[in-house]
Amino acid sequence: KPLTPSWNPFDWPRFQFNPVMFRLMPVILGFFELIRVVPKGTTNTQVMLQAGGIGCAGGGLTGCFTPMWLMVGTKKDKGRK
């Protein structure tokens, strides 16, 4: 199934792409960061990934799609500073 918007809250992850949740999801994640339910930076990661997805979808619609998206993540070693 393509990741098109859905209004059904049980249709995850499509539910986060509807216009309301698109704007509300960073606020929800920001709150979760504040109360330390999710790690700091989760909101920024979600916004970046969503922007990448929108860009890829837009490129597909215009016919100029180039499948190139590189994300490199590292996890800090607890023994290092």
All heavy atoms as a GROMACS GRO file, in nm:
protein
  632
    1LYS      N    1   0.085  -0.119   0.000
    1LYS     CA    2   0.000   0.000   0.000
    1LYS      C    3   0.089   0.125   0.000
    1LYS      O    4   0.180   0.135   0.080
    1LYS     CB    5  -0.081   0.000   0.129
    1LYS     CG    6  -0.228   0.016   0.109
    1LYS     CD    7  -0.296   0.052   0.239
    1LYS     CE    8  -0.374  -0.057   0.302
    1LYS     NZ    9  -0.461  -0.012   0.408
    2PRO      N   10   0.062   0.220  -0.087
    2PRO     CA   11   0.142   0.343  -0.084
    2PRO      C   12   0.112   0.426   0.041
    2PRO      O   13   0.004   0.414   0.100
    2PRO     CB   14   0.099   0.418  -0.211
    2PRO     CG   15  -0.033   0.362  -0.246
    2PRO     CD   16  -0.037   0.221  -0.193
    3LEU      N   17   0.208   0.507   0.080
    3LEU     CA   18   0.190   0.590   0.200
    3LEU      C   19   0.112   0.716   0.165
    3LEU      O   20   0.165   0.826   0.163
    3LEU     CB   21   0.324   0.624   0.262
    3LEU     CG   22   0.393   0.508   0.332
    3LEU    CD1   23   0.530   0.551   0.383
    3LEU    CD2   24   0.309   0.456   0.446
    4THR      N   25  -0.016   0.698   0.136
    4THR     CA   26  -0.104   0.811   0.110
    4THR      C   27  -0.179   0.844   0.239
    4THR      O   28  -0.194   0.758   0.326
    4THR     CB   29  -0.204   0.776  -0.001
    4THR    OG1   30  -0.270   0.654   0.034
    4THR    CG2   31  -0.133   0.757  -0.134
    5PRO      N   32  -0.224   0.969   0.254
    5PRO     CA   33  -0.291   1.009   0.378
    5PRO      C   34  -0.416   0.928   0.407
    5PRO      O   35  -0.487   0.885   0.316
    5PRO     CB   36  -0.328   1.156   0.352
    5PRO     CG   37  -0.236   1.201   0.245
    5PRO     CD   38  -0.208   1.080   0.161
    6SER      N   39  -0.442   0.907   0.534
    6SER     CA   40  -0.561   0.836   0.578
    6SER      C   41  -0.619   0.907   0.701
    6SER      O   42  -0.545   0.960   0.782
    6SER     CB   43  -0.525   0.692   0.614
    6SER     OG   44  -0.634   0.628   0.678
    7TRP      N   45  -0.749   0.905   0.713
    7TRP     CA   46  -0.814   0.963   0.831
    7TRP      C   47  -0.844   0.856   0.936
    7TRP      O   48  -0.893   0.886   1.043
    7TRP     CB   49  -0.941   1.036   0.792
    7TRP     CG   50  -0.911   1.161   0.718
    7TRP    CD1   51  -0.915   1.180   0.583
    7TRP    CD2   52  -0.867   1.285   0.772
    7TRP    NE1   53  -0.876   1.307   0.550
    7TRP    CE2   54  -0.847   1.375   0.665
    7TRP    CE3   55  -0.841   1.330   0.901
    7TRP    CZ2   56  -0.803   1.505   0.684
    7TRP    CZ3   57  -0.798   1.460   0.919
    7TRP    CH2   58  -0.780   1.546   0.811
    8ASN      N   59  -0.813   0.730   0.906
    8ASN     CA   60  -0.837   0.621   1.000
    8ASN      C   61  -0.720   0.614   1.098
    8ASN      O   62  -0.608   0.582   1.059
    8ASN     CB   63  -0.851   0.490   0.923
    8ASN     CG   64  -0.877   0.371   1.013
    8ASN    OD1   65  -0.876   0.382   1.135
    8ASN    ND2   66  -0.899   0.256   0.952
    9PRO      N   67  -0.742   0.641   1.227
    9PRO     CA   68  -0.632   0.642   1.324
    9PRO      C   69  -0.567   0.505   1.343
    9PRO      O   70  -0.457   0.495   1.396
    9PRO     CB   71  -0.695   0.691   1.454
    9PRO     CG   72  -0.841   0.674   1.437
    9PRO     CD   73  -0.870   0.677   1.290
   10PHE      N   74  -0.633   0.397   1.301
   10PHE     CA   75  -0.575   0.264   1.314
   10PHE      C   76  -0.495   0.224   1.190
   10PHE      O   77  -0.439   0.115   1.185
   10PHE     CB   78  -0.685   0.161   1.342
   10PHE     CG   79  -0.760   0.190   1.469
   10PHE    CD1   80  -0.890   0.237   1.464
   10PHE    CD2   81  -0.698   0.174   1.592
   10PHE    CE1   82  -0.958   0.265   1.580
   10PHE    CE2   83  -0.766   0.203   1.710
   10PHE     CZ   84  -0.897   0.249   1.703
   11ASP      N   85  -0.492   0.311   1.092
   11ASP     CA   86  -0.419   0.286   0.967
   11ASP      C   87  -0.283   0.353   0.974
   11ASP      O   88  -0.255   0.451   0.906
   11ASP     CB   89  -0.500   0.338   0.849
   11ASP     CG   90  -0.451   0.282   0.717
   11ASP    OD1   91  -0.356   0.202   0.717
   11ASP    OD2   92  -0.509   0.320   0.613
   12TRP      N   93  -0.198   0.299   1.062
   12TRP     CA   94  -0.066   0.358   1.084
   12TRP      C   95   0.033   0.294   0.989
   12TRP      O   96   0.026   0.174   0.969
   12TRP     CB   97  -0.023   0.334   1.230
   12TRP     CG   98   0.089   0.422   1.270
   12TRP    CD1   99   0.219   0.389   1.274
   12TRP    CD2  100   0.082   0.559   1.307
   12TRP    NE1  101   0.294   0.496   1.314
   12TRP    CE2  102   0.211   0.602   1.334
   12TRP    CE3  103  -0.023   0.650   1.320
   12TRP    CZ2  104   0.240   0.732   1.373
   12TRP    CZ3  105   0.006   0.777   1.358
   12TRP    CH2  106   0.136   0.818   1.385
   13PRO      N  107   0.124   0.361   0.926
   13PRO     CA  108   0.167   0.499   0.946
   13PRO      C  109   0.094   0.600   0.857
   13PRO      O  110   0.126   0.718   0.861
   13PRO     CB  111   0.315   0.494   0.911
   13PRO     CG  112   0.324   0.394   0.802
   13PRO     CD  113   0.219   0.290   0.838
   14ARG      N  114  -0.002   0.555   0.774
   14ARG     CA  115  -0.068   0.648   0.682
   14ARG      C  116  -0.142   0.760   0.754
   14ARG      O  117  -0.158   0.869   0.700
   14ARG     CB  118  -0.164   0.570   0.592
   14ARG     CG  119  -0.091   0.475   0.497
   14ARG     CD  120  -0.185   0.392   0.415
   14ARG     NE  121  -0.271   0.476   0.337
   14ARG     CZ  122  -0.400   0.448   0.313
   14ARG    NH1  123  -0.454   0.339   0.362
   14ARG    NH2  124  -0.472   0.530   0.242
   15PHE      N  125  -0.187   0.735   0.876
   15PHE     CA  126  -0.262   0.835   0.951
   15PHE      C  127  -0.180   0.961   0.975
   15PHE      O  128  -0.234   1.071   0.975
   15PHE     CB  129  -0.308   0.775   1.084
   15PHE     CG  130  -0.390   0.868   1.169
   15PHE    CD1  131  -0.511   0.915   1.124
   15PHE    CD2  132  -0.346   0.908   1.293
   15PHE    CE1  133  -0.588   1.001   1.202
   15PHE    CE2  134  -0.421   0.993   1.372
   15PHE     CZ  135  -0.543   1.040   1.326
   16GLN      N  136  -0.049   0.950   0.993
   16GLN     CA  137   0.034   1.067   1.022
   16GLN      C  138   0.051   1.159   0.900
   16GLN      O  139   0.102   1.268   0.913
   16GLN     CB  140   0.170   1.025   1.074
   16GLN     CG  141   0.259   0.958   0.972
   16GLN     CD  142   0.396   0.930   1.024
   16GLN    OE1  143   0.455   1.014   1.089
   16GLN    NE2  144   0.446   0.811   0.997
   17PHE      N  145   0.007   1.115   0.783
   17PHE     CA  146   0.023   1.197   0.662
   17PHE      C  147  -0.099   1.281   0.628
   17PHE      O  148  -0.096   1.357   0.532
   17PHE     CB  149   0.058   1.107   0.543
   17PHE     CG  150   0.190   1.038   0.558
   17PHE    CD1  151   0.198   0.901   0.570
   17PHE    CD2  152   0.308   1.111   0.563
   17PHE    CE1  153   0.319   0.838   0.586
   17PHE    CE2  154   0.430   1.049   0.580
   17PHE     CZ  155   0.435   0.911   0.591
   18ASN      N  156  -0.208   1.269   0.704
   18ASN     CA  157  -0.322   1.357   0.676
   18ASN      C  158  -0.285   1.499   0.721
   18ASN      O  159  -0.194   1.518   0.801
   18ASN     CB  160  -0.452   1.304   0.738
   18ASN     CG  161  -0.460   1.319   0.888
   18ASN    OD1  162  -0.432   1.426   0.941
   18ASN    ND2  163  -0.498   1.213   0.957
   19PRO      N  164  -0.352   1.601   0.668
   19PRO     CA  165  -0.311   1.740   0.695
   19PRO      C  166  -0.305   1.778   0.842
   19PRO      O  167  -0.218   1.856   0.884
   19PRO     CB  168  -0.416   1.824   0.622
   19PRO     CG  169  -0.473   1.735   0.517
   19PRO     CD  170  -0.462   1.594   0.572
   20VAL      N  171  -0.395   1.725   0.923
   20VAL     CA  172  -0.397   1.759   1.066
   20VAL      C  173  -0.278   1.696   1.137
   20VAL      O  174  -0.202   1.764   1.207
   20VAL     CB  175  -0.530   1.715   1.132
   20VAL    CG1  176  -0.525   1.737   1.282
   20VAL    CG2  177  -0.647   1.789   1.070
   21MET      N  178  -0.258   1.567   1.119
   21MET     CA  179  -0.149   1.498   1.187
   21MET      C  180  -0.013   1.540   1.133
   21MET      O  181   0.087   1.535   1.204
   21MET     CB  182  -0.166   1.346   1.175
   21MET     CG  183  -0.277   1.292   1.262
   21MET     SD  184  -0.259   1.334   1.438
   21MET     CE  185  -0.116   1.238   1.482
   22PHE      N  186  -0.008   1.581   1.007
   22PHE     CA  187   0.116   1.630   0.949
   22PHE      C  188   0.171   1.747   1.031
   22PHE      O  189   0.290   1.758   1.055
   22PHE     CB  190   0.092   1.672   0.804
   22PHE     CG  191   0.215   1.719   0.733
   22PHE    CD1  192   0.304   1.627   0.679
   22PHE    CD2  193   0.244   1.854   0.720
   22PHE    CE1  194   0.418   1.669   0.614
   22PHE    CE2  195   0.356   1.896   0.655
   22PHE     CZ  196   0.444   1.804   0.602
   23ARG      N  197   0.082   1.834   1.076
   23ARG     CA  198   0.122   1.950   1.156
   23ARG      C  199   0.132   1.917   1.305
   23ARG      O  200   0.210   1.975   1.378
   23ARG     CB  201   0.022   2.064   1.137
   23ARG     CG  202   0.004   2.109   0.995
   23ARG     CD  203   0.060   2.246   0.972
   23ARG     NE  204   0.032   2.305   0.843
   23ARG     CZ  205   0.079   2.265   0.727
   23ARG    NH1  206   0.154   2.161   0.719
   23ARG    NH2  207   0.051   2.328   0.616
   24LEU      N  208   0.050   1.822   1.349
   24LEU     CA  209   0.041   1.791   1.491
   24LEU      C  210   0.151   1.694   1.537
   24LEU      O  211   0.193   1.698   1.653
   24LEU     CB  212  -0.096   1.731   1.521
   24LEU     CG  213  -0.144   1.728   1.665
   24LEU    CD1  214  -0.141   1.868   1.726
   24LEU    CD2  215  -0.285   1.672   1.672
   25MET      N  216   0.200   1.609   1.449
   25MET     CA  217   0.298   1.507   1.488
   25MET      C  218   0.426   1.567   1.546
   25MET      O  219   0.473   1.518   1.650
   25MET     CB  220   0.330   1.417   1.369
   25MET     CG  221   0.400   1.292   1.410
   25MET     SD  222   0.304   1.205   1.533
   25MET     CE  223   0.311   1.044   1.474
   26PRO      N  224   0.485   1.672   1.489
   26PRO     CA  225   0.603   1.732   1.553
   26PRO      C  226   0.574   1.787   1.693
   26PRO      O  227   0.659   1.781   1.781
   26PRO     CB  228   0.644   1.844   1.458
   26PRO     CG  229   0.589   1.804   1.326
   26PRO     CD  230   0.460   1.731   1.357
   27VAL      N  231   0.453   1.838   1.714
   27VAL     CA  232   0.416   1.889   1.846
   27VAL      C  233   0.406   1.774   1.946
   27VAL      O  234   0.457   1.782   2.059
   27VAL     CB  235   0.281   1.966   1.839
   27VAL    CG1  236   0.235   2.009   1.977
   27VAL    CG2  237   0.293   2.085   1.746
   28ILE      N  238   0.344   1.664   1.905
   28ILE     CA  239   0.332   1.546   1.991
   28ILE      C  240   0.470   1.492   2.026
   28ILE      O  241   0.501   1.464   2.142
   28ILE     CB  242   0.245   1.438   1.924
   28ILE    CG1  243   0.100   1.487   1.911
   28ILE    CG2  244   0.252   1.306   2.001
   28ILE    CD1  245   0.013   1.400   1.822
   29LEU      N  246   0.554   1.477   1.923
   29LEU     CA  247   0.689   1.425   1.948
   29LEU      C  248   0.772   1.521   2.034
   29LEU      O  249   0.851   1.478   2.118
   29LEU     CB  250   0.760   1.397   1.816
   29LEU     CG  251   0.708   1.276   1.739
   29LEU    CD1  252   0.775   1.269   1.603
   29LEU    CD2  253   0.727   1.149   1.816
   30GLY      N  254   0.753   1.652   2.014
   30GLY     CA  255   0.822   1.751   2.096
   30GLY      C  256   0.784   1.738   2.243
   30GLY      O  257   0.868   1.748   2.332
   31PHE      N  258   0.655   1.713   2.267
   31PHE     CA  259   0.610   1.691   2.405
   31PHE      C  260   0.673   1.564   2.462
   31PHE      O  261   0.719   1.562   2.576
   31PHE     CB  262   0.457   1.682   2.410
   31PHE     CG  263   0.404   1.645   2.546
   31PHE    CD1  264   0.409   1.737   2.650
   31PHE    CD2  265   0.352   1.520   2.568
   31PHE    CE1  266   0.362   1.703   2.776
   31PHE    CE2  267   0.305   1.484   2.694
   31PHE     CZ  268   0.310   1.576   2.798
   32PHE      N  269   0.676   1.458   2.382
   32PHE     CA  270   0.738   1.333   2.428
   32PHE      C  271   0.887   1.351   2.456
   32PHE      O  272   0.941   1.291   2.548
   32PHE     CB  273   0.716   1.221   2.327
   32PHE     CG  274   0.577   1.165   2.325
   32PHE    CD1  275   0.531   1.093   2.216
   32PHE    CD2  276   0.490   1.183   2.432
   32PHE    CE1  277   0.403   1.041   2.213
   32PHE    CE2  278   0.362   1.130   2.430
   32PHE     CZ  279   0.318   1.059   2.321
   33GLU      N  280   0.952   1.435   2.376
   33GLU     CA  281   1.094   1.467   2.404
   33GLU      C  282   1.106   1.540   2.537
   33GLU      O  283   1.197   1.514   2.615
   33GLU     CB  284   1.153   1.553   2.294
   33GLU     CG  285   1.190   1.479   2.169
   33GLU     CD  286   1.255   1.569   2.065
   33GLU    OE1  287   1.303   1.678   2.100
   33GLU    OE2  288   1.256   1.530   1.948
   34LEU      N  289   1.015   1.633   2.561
   34LEU     CA  290   1.017   1.713   2.683
   34LEU      C  291   1.003   1.627   2.808
   34LEU      O  292   1.073   1.649   2.907
   34LEU     CB  293   0.905   1.818   2.679
   34LEU     CG  294   0.899   1.919   2.791
   34LEU    CD1  295   1.020   2.013   2.784
   34LEU    CD2  296   0.771   1.999   2.784
   35ILE      N  297   0.916   1.527   2.802
   35ILE     CA  298   0.897   1.441   2.919
   35ILE      C  299   0.987   1.316   2.911
   35ILE      O  300   0.972   1.225   2.991
   35ILE     CB  301   0.749   1.402   2.939
   35ILE    CG1  302   0.695   1.322   2.820
   35ILE    CG2  303   0.665   1.525   2.966
   35ILE    CD1  304   0.556   1.265   2.843
   36ARG      N  305   1.076   1.315   2.814
   36ARG     CA  306   1.180   1.212   2.798
   36ARG      C  307   1.126   1.072   2.772
   36ARG      O  308   1.182   0.972   2.817
   36ARG     CB  309   1.274   1.213   2.917
   36ARG     CG  310   1.346   1.344   2.929
   36ARG     CD  311   1.438   1.347   3.045
   36ARG     NE  312   1.497   1.482   3.053
   36ARG     CZ  313   1.599   1.510   3.128
   36ARG    NH1  314   1.655   1.418   3.201
   36ARG    NH2  315   1.646   1.632   3.130
   37VAL      N  316   1.016   1.066   2.697
   37VAL     CA  317   0.962   0.936   2.654
   37VAL      C  318   1.038   0.890   2.530
   37VAL      O  319   1.060   0.771   2.511
   37VAL     CB  320   0.811   0.945   2.626
   37VAL    CG1  321   0.757   0.817   2.565
   37VAL    CG2  322   0.736   0.979   2.754
   38VAL      N  323   1.077   0.986   2.446
   38VAL     CA  324   1.157   0.957   2.327
   38VAL      C  325   1.286   1.037   2.334
   38VAL      O  326   1.293   1.140   2.402
   38VAL     CB  327   1.079   0.991   2.197
   38VAL    CG1  328   0.955   0.904   2.183
   38VAL    CG2  329   1.042   1.138   2.190
   39PRO      N  330   1.392   0.994   2.266
   39PRO     CA  331   1.519   1.066   2.273
   39PRO      C  332   1.513   1.203   2.209
   39PRO      O  333   1.433   1.228   2.117
   39PRO     CB  334   1.616   0.977   2.196
   39PRO     CG  335   1.546   0.852   2.163
   39PRO     CD  336   1.401   0.872   2.187
   40LYS      N  337   1.598   1.292   2.257
   40LYS     CA  338   1.609   1.426   2.200
   40LYS      C  339   1.650   1.413   2.053
   40LYS      O  340   1.736   1.334   2.018
   40LYS     CB  341   1.715   1.506   2.276
   40LYS     CG  342   1.722   1.650   2.237
   40LYS     CD  343   1.818   1.725   2.325
   40LYS     CE  344   1.821   1.871   2.284
   40LYS     NZ  345   1.913   1.948   2.366
   41GLY      N  346   1.586   1.490   1.967
   41GLY     CA  347   1.616   1.485   1.825
   41GLY      C  348   1.514   1.405   1.745
   41GLY      O  349   1.517   1.404   1.623
   42THR      N  350   1.422   1.337   1.814
   42THR     CA  351   1.321   1.256   1.745
   42THR      C  352   1.234   1.343   1.656
   42THR      O  353   1.204   1.306   1.542
   42THR     CB  354   1.234   1.180   1.848
   42THR    OG1  355   1.319   1.096   1.925
   42THR    CG2  356   1.128   1.097   1.780
   43THR      N  357   1.195   1.460   1.704
   43THR     CA  358   1.112   1.550   1.625
   43THR      C  359   1.184   1.593   1.498
   43THR      O  360   1.126   1.589   1.389
   43THR     CB  361   1.072   1.674   1.708
   43THR    OG1  362   1.004   1.631   1.825
   43THR    CG2  363   0.984   1.768   1.629
   44ASN      N  364   1.310   1.634   1.512
   44ASN     CA  365   1.385   1.677   1.394
   44ASN      C  366   1.402   1.564   1.293
   44ASN      O  367   1.394   1.587   1.172
   44ASN     CB  368   1.523   1.730   1.435
   44ASN     CG  369   1.515   1.858   1.514
   44ASN    OD1  370   1.416   1.931   1.504
   44ASN    ND2  371   1.616   1.886   1.592
   45THR      N  372   1.423   1.444   1.342
   45THR     CA  373   1.436   1.328   1.253
   45THR      C  374   1.306   1.302   1.179
   45THR      O  375   1.307   1.279   1.058
   45THR     CB  376   1.478   1.204   1.333
   45THR    OG1  377   1.602   1.231   1.400
   45THR    CG2  378   1.494   1.083   1.243
   46GLN      N  379   1.194   1.309   1.249
   46GLN     CA  380   1.064   1.285   1.186
   46GLN      C  381   1.035   1.389   1.080
   46GLN      O  382   0.990   1.357   0.970
   46GLN     CB  383   0.954   1.283   1.292
   46GLN     CG  384   0.820   1.236   1.242
   46GLN     CD  385   0.727   1.346   1.195
   46GLN    OE1  386   0.749   1.464   1.221
   46GLN    NE2  387   0.623   1.309   1.125
   47VAL      N  388   1.064   1.516   1.109
   47VAL     CA  389   1.040   1.624   1.014
   47VAL      C  390   1.128   1.606   0.890
   47VAL      O  391   1.083   1.621   0.776
   47VAL     CB  392   1.063   1.762   1.080
   47VAL    CG1  393   1.066   1.873   0.978
   47VAL    CG2  394   0.956   1.788   1.186
   48MET      N  395   1.255   1.569   0.911
   48MET     CA  396   1.348   1.549   0.800
   48MET      C  397   1.304   1.432   0.713
   48MET      O  398   1.304   1.441   0.590
   48MET     CB  399   1.489   1.526   0.855
   48MET     CG  400   1.596   1.514   0.751
   48MET     SD  401   1.662   1.351   0.715
   48MET     CE  402   1.664   1.264   0.865
   49LEU      N  403   1.266   1.321   0.775
   49LEU     CA  404   1.223   1.205   0.697
   49LEU      C  405   1.093   1.233   0.622
   49LEU      O  406   1.076   1.189   0.508
   49LEU     CB  407   1.206   1.084   0.789
   49LEU     CG  408   1.335   1.024   0.844
   49LEU    CD1  409   1.304   0.917   0.948
   49LEU    CD2  410   1.419   0.967   0.732
   50GLN      N  411   1.003   1.306   0.684
   50GLN     CA  412   0.877   1.339   0.617
   50GLN      C  413   0.902   1.433   0.499
   50GLN      O  414   0.842   1.416   0.393
   50GLN     CB  415   0.779   1.401   0.716
   50GLN     CG  416   0.636   1.390   0.670
   50GLN     CD  417   0.537   1.411   0.782
   50GLN    OE1  418   0.556   1.498   0.865
   50GLN    NE2  419   0.433   1.331   0.784
   51ALA      N  420   0.993   1.529   0.515
   51ALA     CA  421   1.028   1.619   0.404
   51ALA      C  422   1.091   1.540   0.290
   51ALA      O  423   1.062   1.566   0.171
   51ALA     CB  424   1.124   1.727   0.452
   52GLY      N  425   1.175   1.443   0.322
   52GLY     CA  426   1.235   1.358   0.219
   52GLY      C  427   1.130   1.278   0.145
   52GLY      O  428   1.135   1.264   0.022
   53GLY      N  429   1.034   1.224   0.218
   53GLY     CA  430   0.926   1.148   0.155
   53GLY      C  431   0.840   1.234   0.065
   53GLY      O  432   0.802   1.192  -0.045
   54ILE      N  433   0.812   1.356   0.109
   54ILE     CA  434   0.732   1.448   0.027
   54ILE      C  435   0.809   1.485  -0.100
   54ILE      O  436   0.754   1.492  -0.209
   54ILE     CB  437   0.694   1.573   0.108
   54ILE    CG1  438   0.593   1.534   0.214
   54ILE    CG2  439   0.639   1.683   0.018
   54ILE    CD1  440   0.570   1.640   0.319
   55GLY      N  441   0.940   1.507  -0.084
   55GLY     CA  442   1.023   1.538  -0.200
   55GLY      C  443   1.028   1.424  -0.300
   55GLY      O  444   1.018   1.445  -0.421
   56CYS      N  445   1.040   1.302  -0.250
   56CYS     CA  446   1.041   1.185  -0.339
   56CYS      C  447   0.906   1.169  -0.410
   56CYS      O  448   0.901   1.140  -0.529
   56CYS     CB  449   1.074   1.058  -0.261
   56CYS     SG  450   1.246   1.047  -0.212
   57ALA      N  451   0.798   1.188  -0.336
   57ALA     CA  452   0.665   1.177  -0.396
   57ALA      C  453   0.644   1.286  -0.500
   57ALA      O  454   0.591   1.260  -0.609
   57ALA     CB  455   0.558   1.186  -0.288
   58GLY      N  456   0.688   1.408  -0.469
   58GLY     CA  457   0.676   1.518  -0.566
   58GLY      C  458   0.758   1.493  -0.691
   58GLY      O  459   0.714   1.521  -0.802
   59GLY      N  460   0.876   1.438  -0.673
   59GLY     CA  461   0.959   1.404  -0.788
   59GLY      C  462   0.895   1.297  -0.874
   59GLY      O  463   0.904   1.300  -0.997
   60GLY      N  464   0.829   1.203  -0.811
   60GLY     CA  465   0.758   1.100  -0.886
   60GLY      C  466   0.642   1.156  -0.964
   60GLY      O  467   0.616   1.116  -1.078
   61LEU      N  468   0.572   1.253  -0.906
   61LEU     CA  469   0.458   1.314  -0.975
   61LEU      C  470   0.501   1.396  -1.096
   61LEU      O  471   0.433   1.398  -1.198
   61LEU     CB  472   0.378   1.403  -0.879
   61LEU     CG  473   0.300   1.330  -0.770
   61LEU    CD1  474   0.240   1.430  -0.671
   61LEU    CD2  475   0.191   1.243  -0.831
   62THR      N  476   0.614   1.464  -1.084
   62THR     CA  477   0.661   1.547  -1.196
   62THR      C  478   0.741   1.468  -1.298
   62THR      O  479   0.772   1.519  -1.405
   62THR     CB  480   0.748   1.664  -1.145
   62THR    OG1  481   0.862   1.610  -1.078
   62THR    CG2  482   0.671   1.755  -1.052
   63GLY      N  483   0.778   1.345  -1.264
   63GLY     CA  484   0.853   1.262  -1.357
   63GLY      C  485   1.003   1.282  -1.350
   63GLY      O  486   1.076   1.230  -1.433
   64CYS      N  487   1.049   1.358  -1.254
   64CYS     CA  488   1.193   1.382  -1.244
   64CYS      C  489   1.253   1.311  -1.123
   64CYS      O  490   1.352   1.355  -1.067
   64CYS     CB  491   1.221   1.532  -1.237
   64CYS     SG  492   1.160   1.609  -1.086
   65PHE      N  493   1.194   1.201  -1.085
   65PHE     CA  494   1.234   1.129  -0.965
   65PHE      C  495   1.374   1.070  -0.980
   65PHE      O  496   1.406   1.005  -1.077
   65PHE     CB  497   1.134   1.017  -0.935
   65PHE     CG  498   1.170   0.937  -0.815
   65PHE    CD1  499   1.146   0.986  -0.688
   65PHE    CD2  500   1.230   0.813  -0.827
   65PHE    CE1  501   1.178   0.912  -0.576
   65PHE    CE2  502   1.263   0.738  -0.716
   65PHE     CZ  503   1.237   0.788  -0.590
   66THR      N  504   1.456   1.096  -0.881
   66THR     CA  505   1.587   1.033  -0.871
   66THR      C  506   1.594   0.966  -0.735
   66THR      O  507   1.589   1.035  -0.633
   66THR     CB  508   1.701   1.138  -0.883
   66THR    OG1  509   1.686   1.206  -1.006
   66THR    CG2  510   1.835   1.072  -0.876
   67PRO      N  511   1.601   0.834  -0.730
   67PRO     CA  512   1.598   0.765  -0.601
   67PRO      C  513   1.730   0.775  -0.524
   67PRO      O  514   1.808   0.682  -0.521
   67PRO     CB  515   1.567   0.620  -0.639
   67PRO     CG  516   1.622   0.608  -0.776
   67PRO     CD  517   1.607   0.742  -0.841
   68MET      N  518   1.755   0.890  -0.465
   68MET     CA  519   1.878   0.908  -0.389
   68MET      C  520   1.846   0.978  -0.259
   68MET      O  521   1.803   1.093  -0.258
   68MET     CB  522   1.976   0.992  -0.470
   68MET     CG  523   2.108   1.013  -0.403
   68MET     SD  524   2.189   0.854  -0.384
   68MET     CE  525   2.344   0.904  -0.324
   69TRP      N  526   1.861   0.908  -0.150
   69TRP     CA  527   1.840   0.966  -0.017
   69TRP      C  528   1.936   0.894   0.075
   69TRP      O  529   1.929   0.773   0.091
   69TRP     CB  530   1.696   0.946   0.028
   69TRP     CG  531   1.666   1.010   0.160
   69TRP    CD1  532   1.660   0.947   0.281
   69TRP    CD2  533   1.639   1.146   0.187
   69TRP    NE1  534   1.632   1.035   0.381
   69TRP    CE2  535   1.618   1.160   0.325
   69TRP    CE3  536   1.630   1.260   0.109
   69TRP    CZ2  537   1.588   1.280   0.385
   69TRP    CZ3  538   1.600   1.379   0.170
   69TRP    CH2  539   1.579   1.388   0.305
   70LEU      N  540   2.028   0.965   0.131
   70LEU     CA  541   2.129   0.904   0.215
   70LEU      C  542   2.119   0.961   0.355
   70LEU      O  543   2.118   1.082   0.374
   70LEU     CB  544   2.270   0.930   0.159
   70LEU     CG  545   2.386   0.883   0.245
   70LEU    CD1  546   2.388   0.730   0.255
   70LEU    CD2  547   2.517   0.933   0.188
   71MET      N  548   2.109   0.871   0.451
   71MET     CA  549   2.107   0.914   0.590
   71MET      C  550   2.205   0.825   0.666
   71MET      O  551   2.196   0.702   0.659
   71MET     CB  552   1.967   0.898   0.649
   71MET     CG  553   1.957   0.948   0.790
   71MET     SD  554   1.787   0.942   0.843
   71MET     CE  555   1.808   0.880   1.005
   72VAL      N  556   2.297   0.886   0.734
   72VAL     CA  557   2.396   0.811   0.811
   72VAL      C  558   2.375   0.844   0.958
   72VAL      O  559   2.374   0.960   0.996
   72VAL     CB  560   2.540   0.849   0.768
   72VAL    CG1  561   2.642   0.774   0.852
   72VAL    CG2  562   2.560   0.822   0.620
   73GLY      N  563   2.355   0.742   1.037
   73GLY     CA  564   2.335   0.762   1.180
   73GLY      C  565   2.441   0.689   1.259
   73GLY      O  566   2.488   0.583   1.218
   74THR      N  567   2.479   0.747   1.370
   74THR     CA  568   2.574   0.682   1.459
   74THR      C  569   2.519   0.684   1.600
   74THR      O  570   2.446   0.775   1.638
   74THR     CB  571   2.712   0.751   1.456
   74THR    OG1  572   2.697   0.886   1.498
   74THR    CG2  573   2.774   0.747   1.318
   75LYS      N  574   2.556   0.584   1.672
   75LYS     CA  575   2.514   0.577   1.812
   75LYS      C  576   2.640   0.595   1.897
   75LYS      O  577   2.740   0.529   1.874
   75LYS     CB  578   2.450   0.442   1.842
   75LYS     CG  579   2.393   0.430   1.979
   75LYS     CD  580   2.318   0.299   1.995
   75LYS     CE  581   2.260   0.289   2.134
   75LYS     NZ  582   2.185   0.167   2.152
   76LYS      N  583   2.632   0.686   1.992
   76LYS     CA  584   2.749   0.713   2.078
   76LYS      C  585   2.780   0.591   2.163
   76LYS      O  586   2.692   0.525   2.217
   76LYS     CB  587   2.722   0.832   2.169
   76LYS     CG  588   2.721   0.963   2.096
   76LYS     CD  589   2.706   1.076   2.196
   76LYS     CE  590   2.704   1.209   2.125
   76LYS     NZ  591   2.687   1.320   2.219
   77ASP      N  592   2.908   0.562   2.174
   77ASP     CA  593   2.955   0.455   2.260
   77ASP      C  594   2.955   0.508   2.404
   77ASP      O  595   3.008   0.615   2.431
   77ASP     CB  596   3.095   0.413   2.218
   77ASP     CG  597   3.145   0.291   2.292
   77ASP    OD1  598   3.067   0.235   2.372
   77ASP    OD2  599   3.261   0.253   2.271
   78LYS      N  600   2.895   0.435   2.495
   78LYS     CA  601   2.887   0.482   2.635
   78LYS      C  602   3.024   0.495   2.700
   78LYS      O  603   3.041   0.571   2.793
   78LYS     CB  604   2.798   0.389   2.715
   78LYS     CG  605   2.652   0.399   2.677
   78LYS     CD  606   2.566   0.316   2.768
   78LYS     CE  607   2.422   0.331   2.727
   78LYS     NZ  608   2.330   0.263   2.814
   79GLY      N  609   3.123   0.422   2.650
   79GLY     CA  610   3.256   0.427   2.708
   79GLY      C  611   3.335   0.548   2.662
   79GLY      O  612   3.431   0.590   2.724
   80ARG      N  613   3.293   0.609   2.551
   80ARG     CA  614   3.364   0.727   2.497
   80ARG      C  615   3.296   0.855   2.536
   80ARG      O  616   3.181   0.859   2.570
   80ARG     CB  617   3.366   0.722   2.344
   80ARG     CG  618   3.453   0.617   2.288
   80ARG     CD  619   3.461   0.644   2.141
   80ARG     NE  620   3.508   0.530   2.067
   80ARG     CZ  621   3.500   0.518   1.939
   80ARG    NH1  622   3.445   0.614   1.868
   80ARG    NH2  623   3.546   0.414   1.877
   81LYS      N  624   3.371   0.962   2.525
   81LYS     CA  625   3.313   1.096   2.551
   81LYS      C  626   3.310   1.175   2.424
   81LYS      O  627   3.382   1.162   2.336
   81LYS     CB  628   3.392   1.170   2.657
   81LYS     CG  629   3.373   1.110   2.793
   81LYS     CD  630   3.437   1.196   2.897
   81LYS     CE  631   3.415   1.134   3.034
   81LYS     NZ  632   3.462   1.213   3.140
   0.00000   0.00000   0.00000
